[in-house]
């Protein structure tokens, strides 16, 4: 796995964690911001050919 791939996967993972924390905190604004970050991270990962759904299932 190269550095770009690792960085993209780390960003997706962090974005998912951020979204979960925002949902747990019941903070609507933080949820919206975290969702935007997750959407952007997933879009970039897919653009680089990464299957982030499979990665998510492997992490869970």
Backbone as a printed PyTorch tensor [residue, N CA C, xyz], in Angstrom:
tensor([[[  0.8580,  -1.1720,   0.0000],
         [  0.0000,   0.0000,   0.0000],
         [  0.9040,   1.2340,   0.0000]],

        [[  0.6340,   2.1790,  -0.9050],
         [  1.4750,   3.3640,  -0.9630],
         [  0.9810,   4.4490,  -0.0030]],

        [[  1.7540,   5.5070,   0.1110],
         [  1.4420,   6.5690,   1.0780],
         [  0.1320,   7.2800,   0.7710]],

        [[ -0.1570,   7.4940,  -0.4990],
         [ -1.4000,   8.1640,  -0.8710],
         [ -2.5960,   7.3110,  -0.4640]],

        [[ -2.5280,   6.0350,  -0.7520],
         [ -3.6080,   5.1240,  -0.3840],
         [ -3.8090,   5.1160,   1.1240]],

        [[ -2.7270,   5.0180,   1.8610],
         [ -2.8160,   5.0210,   3.3240],
         [ -3.4360,   6.3110,   3.8370]],

        [[ -3.0200,   7.4370,   3.2670],
         [ -3.5570,   8.7370,   3.6980],
         [ -5.0410,   8.8540,   3.3930]],

        [[ -5.4530,   8.3980,   2.2200],
         [ -6.8670,   8.4680,   1.8640],
         [ -7.7110,   7.5800,   2.7690]],

        [[ -7.2420,   6.3740,   3.0180],
         [ -7.9830,   5.4780,   3.9090],
         [ -8.0370,   6.0200,   5.3360]],

        [[ -6.9510,   6.6340,   5.7790],
         [ -6.9350,   7.2390,   7.1160],
         [ -7.9270,   8.3950,   7.1880]],

        [[ -8.0100,   9.1650,   6.1110],
         [ -8.9550,  10.2920,   6.0880],
         [-10.3950,   9.7890,   6.1500]],

        [[-10.6980,   8.7460,   5.3890],
         [-12.0540,   8.1750,   5.4260],
         [-12.3570,   7.6530,   6.8240]],

        [[-11.4100,   6.9390,   7.4010],
         [-11.6070,   6.3880,   8.7480],
         [-11.8380,   7.5120,   9.7670]],

        [[-11.0310,   8.5580,   9.7080],
         [-11.1770,   9.6900,  10.6340],
         [-12.5030,  10.4100,  10.4150]],

        [[-12.9110,  10.5290,   9.1650],
         [-14.1740,  11.2000,   8.8710],
         [-15.3550,  10.3940,   9.4230]],

        [[-15.2740,   9.0790,   9.2930],
         [-16.3360,   8.2320,   9.8560],
         [-16.3900,   8.3660,  11.3820]],

        [[-15.2350,   8.4030,  12.0050],
         [-15.1870,   8.5540,  13.4590],
         [-15.7310,   9.9200,  13.8700]],

        [[-15.3860,  10.9420,  13.1130],
         [-15.8890,  12.2850,  13.4030],
         [-17.3980,  12.3700,  13.2700]],

        [[-17.9220,  11.7150,  12.2510],
         [-19.3730,  11.7050,  12.0680],
         [-20.0530,  10.9660,  13.2160]],

        [[-19.5050,   9.8430,  13.6150],
         [-20.0850,   9.0870,  14.7310],
         [-20.0730,   9.9140,  16.0100]],

        [[-18.9860,  10.6360,  16.2450],
         [-18.8900,  11.4770,  17.4480],
         [-19.9080,  12.6170,  17.3950]],

        [[-20.0870,  13.2100,  16.2270],
         [-21.0520,  14.3010,  16.0930],
         [-22.4740,  13.8040,  16.3090]],

        [[-22.7690,  12.6270,  15.7720],
         [-24.0960,  12.0410,  15.9730],
         [-24.3080,  11.7370,  17.4600]],

        [[-23.3030,  11.1740,  18.1020],
         [-23.4070,  10.8440,  19.5260],
         [-23.6020,  12.0950,  20.3730]],

        [[-22.9990,  13.2000,  19.9370],
         [-23.1300,  14.4550,  20.6760],
         [-24.4420,  15.1750,  20.3650]],

        [[-25.1950,  14.6450,  19.3990],
         [-26.4730,  15.2300,  18.9950],
         [-26.3060,  16.6910,  18.5940]],

        [[-25.2470,  16.9610,  17.8200],
         [-24.9200,  18.3080,  17.3700],
         [-25.1870,  18.3810,  15.8650]],

        [[-26.2880,  18.9930,  15.4920],
         [-26.7100,  19.0200,  14.0920],
         [-25.6840,  19.6940,  13.1900]],

        [[-25.1050,  20.7900,  13.6380],
         [-24.1000,  21.4720,  12.8250],
         [-22.8650,  20.5900,  12.6330]],

        [[-22.3840,  19.9940,  13.7140],
         [-21.2130,  19.1310,  13.6260],
         [-21.4930,  17.9180,  12.7330]],

        [[-22.7070,  17.4030,  12.7720],
         [-23.0780,  16.2860,  11.8970],
         [-22.9920,  16.7230,  10.4410]],

        [[-23.5140,  17.8930,  10.1210],
         [-23.4770,  18.3830,   8.7430],
         [-22.0410,  18.5600,   8.2560]],

        [[-21.1970,  19.1460,   9.0920],
         [-19.7940,  19.3570,   8.7260],
         [-19.0900,  18.0150,   8.5710]],

        [[-19.3170,  17.1040,   9.5080],
         [-18.6750,  15.7920,   9.4570],
         [-19.1460,  14.9930,   8.2500]],

        [[-20.4120,  15.0960,   7.9060],
         [-20.9310,  14.3990,   6.7330],
         [-20.2930,  14.9320,   5.4590]],

        [[-20.1210,  16.2440,   5.3880],
         [-19.4500,  16.8390,   4.2240],
         [-18.0190,  16.3290,   4.1060]],

        [[-17.3180,  16.2520,   5.2270],
         [-15.9380,  15.7520,   5.2190],
         [-15.9060,  14.2920,   4.7730]],

        [[-16.8260,  13.4910,   5.2750],
         [-16.8760,  12.0870,   4.8850],
         [-17.1830,  11.9480,   3.3910]],

        [[-18.1450,  12.7100,   2.9070],
         [-18.4800,  12.6570,   1.4780],
         [-17.2690,  13.0110,   0.6210]],

        [[-16.5350,  14.0460,   1.0170],
         [-15.3530,  14.4640,   0.2720],
         [-14.2610,  13.3920,   0.3220]],

        [[-14.0370,  12.8340,   1.4910],
         [-13.0070,  11.8020,   1.6450],
         [-13.3430,  10.5620,   0.8110]],

        [[-14.5910,  10.1520,   0.8310],
         [-15.0190,   8.9810,   0.0540],
         [-14.8940,   9.2720,  -1.4400]],

        [[-15.2770,  10.4670,  -1.8570],
         [-15.1730,  10.8380,  -3.2720],
         [-13.7250,  10.7620,  -3.7390]],

        [[-12.8030,  11.3100,  -2.9560],
         [-11.3860,  11.2670,  -3.3280],
         [-10.8520,   9.8340,  -3.3440]],

        [[-11.2480,   9.0490,  -2.3660],
         [-10.7930,   7.6580,  -2.3220],
         [-11.2850,   6.8960,  -3.5430]],

        [[-12.5380,   7.0720,  -3.9010],
         [-13.0820,   6.3960,  -5.0800],
         [-12.3870,   6.8570,  -6.3450]],

        [[-12.0720,   8.1530,  -6.4180],
         [-11.3730,   8.6790,  -7.5880],
         [-10.0180,   7.9970,  -7.7690]],

        [[ -9.4350,   7.5560,  -6.6590],
         [ -8.1500,   6.8570,  -6.7140],
         [ -8.3160,   5.3370,  -6.7480]],

        [[ -9.5370,   4.8830,  -7.0050],
         [ -9.7810,   3.4580,  -7.2000],
         [ -9.8920,   2.6330,  -5.9310]],

        [[-10.1320,   3.2770,  -4.8040],
         [-10.2440,   2.5410,  -3.5330],
         [-11.6860,   2.1710,  -3.2590]],

        [[-11.8940,   0.9620,  -2.7830],
         [-13.2220,   0.4790,  -2.4220],
         [-13.4130,   0.7400,  -0.9320]],

        [[-13.9200,   1.9220,  -0.6070],
         [-14.0360,   2.2930,   0.8060],
         [-15.1300,   1.5320,   1.5320]],

        [[-16.1240,   1.0180,   0.8050],
         [-17.1490,   0.2170,   1.4670],
         [-16.5570,  -1.0920,   1.9600]],

        [[-15.7150,  -1.7260,   1.1620],
         [-15.0640,  -2.9600,   1.5880],
         [-14.1400,  -2.6800,   2.7640]],

        [[-13.4580,  -1.5630,   2.7320],
         [-12.5710,  -1.1770,   3.8340],
         [-13.3640,  -1.0010,   5.1230]],

        [[-14.5250,  -0.3700,   5.0120],
         [-15.3710,  -0.1620,   6.1870],
         [-15.8110,  -1.5010,   6.7670]],

        [[-16.1960,  -2.4390,   5.9330],
         [-16.6510,  -3.7470,   6.4090],
         [-15.4910,  -4.4940,   7.0930]],

        [[-14.2910,  -4.3410,   6.5530],
         [-13.1260,  -4.9940,   7.1480],
         [-12.8010,  -4.4230,   8.5190]],

        [[-13.0380,  -3.1050,   8.7060],
         [-12.7280,  -2.4490,   9.9820],
         [-13.7210,  -2.8160,  11.0540]],

        [[-14.9910,  -3.0050,  10.6730],
         [-16.0600,  -3.2070,  11.6270],
         [-15.9630,  -4.4810,  12.3330]]])
